[in-house]
Amino acid sequence: MQQYRKPEAIKRMNDLAGCRKPFLFVIDYTQQCSLIEEVDRIDPLCLRYDFNGVSNWNTPSGSYNKRIDWAAAPMPLKKYQQAFDIVKRNILLGNSYLVNLTCKIPVKTNLTLETVFHYSNALYKLWLKDRLVCFSPEIFVRIEKGEIRSFPMKGTIDATLPDAERRLMDDPKEAAEHATIVDLIRNDLSMVAEQVSVVRYRYCDRLETNKGPIFQTSSEIAGILPSDYPSHMGDILFRLLPAGSITGAPKSKTMAIIEEAEDFRRGFYTGVMGYCDGETLDSAVMIRFLEQEGEQLCYKAGGGITSKSDLQSEYEEMIQKVYVPIY
């Protein structure tokens, strides 16, 4: 697939949607590298996708019934603390209210990228040959019949803990983090839509993983787009990037803090991917992400840091997210 810089990517999406030509898009975190192609020109030997049932590949039926070897090697707590302290200091100085801090974790497994794509139980899946696989549970935006909806996801807990769902919903740190993101996404949608409102606030979903079940909280925010939105699809999508749930608030300053704190380039991790047929668009935030770097597989994961964040708890939540949804 051809790569586009931001201005060309916006124009390409506007043109394809304006002509009602179905296309796939994959946009990196910095929005400086985008893969955009008409769906009938995508080679499934190089790229495979399954976005909420829209797919270019017939995945095997049945569950994965072989043994899964899975050994993650997260950095020591002391190294994580160096990044955490940079973030926390900036928050206490008033430079940000919420920062999504992420890490790169080496993983050893008998699973291939292709196997992870085939057998992961995820709403959105993408495989790029010899590069990466993403199996995301998080919707970015959906556009249908002139309405745009976003579903920010913030808040995670081990579902096997006693009274786990109530503990997650009652946690003041998680509640404050979620409220900040909902406010940010509501403001973002207001830049491209009218009559923006929170339709559902802080509902809980259960996700199954190879390490056991987890609970995660999301909200639903909706607005009304202008009648000529198809010919501005690229402008609308890029106006909302990067996703608020994987940056923080305020966005621009928080992104500078992220660059200072993180010791790796995110690349396509925490970007967005999706499908558009010209009028309807469905997209996901590229979290739950396994990447090939030479002979090494690396998992990228993270979480939101606020003034109420505890070092040990955030470190453990980051590790908890290093999983594949194969069970």
Secondary structure, DSSP 8 states (H G I E B T S, - for coil): --EE-HHHHHHHHHHHHHTT--EEEEE-TTSS-EEEEEGGG--TTTEEEEETTEESS---SS---S---EEE----HHHHHHHHHHHHHHHHTTS-SEEEEEEEEEEEES--HHHHHHH---SEEEEETTTEEEEE--EEEEEETTEEEE--EEEEEETTSTTHHHHHHH-HHHHHHHHHHHHHHHHHHHTT-EEEEEEEEEEEEEE--TT--EEEEEEEEEEE--TTGGGGHHHHHHHT-S-GGGSEESHHHHHHHHHHH-SS--TTTT-EEEEE-SS-EEEEE--SEEEEETTEEEEEEEEEE-TT--HHHHHHHHHHT------
